């Protein structure tokens, strides 16, 4: 799946995912809200999931030709945290341990 990481001028960087036939540059154009926002990185990722024991590993690879950017070392963790907010934190069994790459539910909630 394609991704970009955007750094808004007034907030924390966040990932944007897309599986449509858009280029990374088209994704960036659609998601940059202000001229001060910038794209930090871009590439591709995949997720290997297993439930239970609720472990998801994210790996980034490749690079964007349209933006001439590649993944940063912290991108996999950022993507894992974004996935954790939708998959794990909304799980029916909130007592189930959940580890996403190197991001646990406890670590995410308390960050």
C-alpha positions in Angstrom: 0.0 0.0 0.0 1.2 3.5 -0.7 1.8 6.0 2.0 3.1 9.5 2.7 3.9 11.2 6.0 2.8 14.8 6.2 4.1 17.3 8.8 1.5 20.1 9.3 2.8 23.4 10.4 0.9 23.3 13.6 0.9 19.6 14.6 2.5 16.2 14.7 3.4 14.3 11.5 0.7 11.8 10.4 0.6 9.1 7.7 -1.8 8.9 4.8 -2.5 5.6 3.1 -3.8 4.9 -0.4 -4.3 1.8 -2.4 -5.8 3.6 -5.4 -3.8 4.2 -8.6 -2.9 7.7 -7.4 0.7 8.8 -7.4 2.4 9.9 -4.2 2.5 13.4 -5.5 -1.3 13.3 -6.1 -1.8 12.1 -2.5 0.4 14.9 -1.2 -1.5 17.5 -3.2 -4.8 16.3 -1.8 -3.6 16.2 1.8 -1.4 19.2 2.2 -3.8 21.6 3.9 -1.6 24.7 4.0 1.6 25.8 2.1 3.5 25.4 5.4 2.6 21.6 5.5 5.3 19.4 4.0 5.7 15.8 3.0 8.4 14.2 5.1 8.6 10.8 3.5 6.8 8.5 1.1 7.0 4.9 0.0 5.1 1.6 0.4 4.2 -0.6 3.4 2.7 -3.9 4.2 1.1 -5.3 7.4 1.4 -8.9 8.6 -1.5 -9.4 11.1 -2.5 -12.1 13.4 -5.5 -12.1 15.8 -5.1 -13.4 18.5 -2.4 -12.8 19.8 -3.0 -9.3 18.3 0.4 -8.7 16.8 0.8 -6.6 13.7 4.2 -5.9 12.1 4.6 -3.0 9.7 7.4 -2.9 7.2 8.2 0.0 4.9 10.0 -0.3 1.6 10.6 1.3 -1.8 10.4 5.0 -2.6 8.2 7.5 -4.4 9.3 8.4 -7.8 6.9 11.3 -8.1 8.1 12.9 -4.9 11.7 11.6 -4.9 11.3 10.6 -1.3 11.8 7.3 0.6 10.8 5.9 4.0 12.3 7.3 7.2 13.3 4.9 10.0 10.4 6.0 12.2 7.7 5.6 9.5 6.9 2.0 10.3 6.3 2.9 14.0 4.1 5.9 13.0 2.1 3.7 10.6 1.7 1.0 13.3 0.4 3.6 15.8 -2.2 4.8 13.2 -3.3 1.3 12.6 -3.4 0.6 16.3 -6.0 3.4 16.8 -8.4 1.7 14.5 -7.8 -2.0 14.9 -6.7 -2.5 18.4 -8.2 0.4 20.5 -11.6 -0.4 19.1 -11.3 -4.1 19.7 -14.3 -5.7 21.6 -11.9 -7.3 24.1 -10.0 -4.3 25.5 -8.1 -6.6 27.9 -6.4 -8.4 24.9 -2.7 -7.5 24.8 -2.0 -5.7 21.6 1.4 -4.9 20.1 1.9 -3.2 16.8 5.5 -3.3 15.7 7.0 -1.5 18.6 3.8 0.3 19.7 1.6 -1.3 22.4 -1.9 -0.1 23.3 -0.7 1.1 26.7 2.1 3.1 25.1 -0.2 4.6 22.6 -2.9 5.6 25.1 -0.4 7.1 27.4 1.5 9.1 24.8 
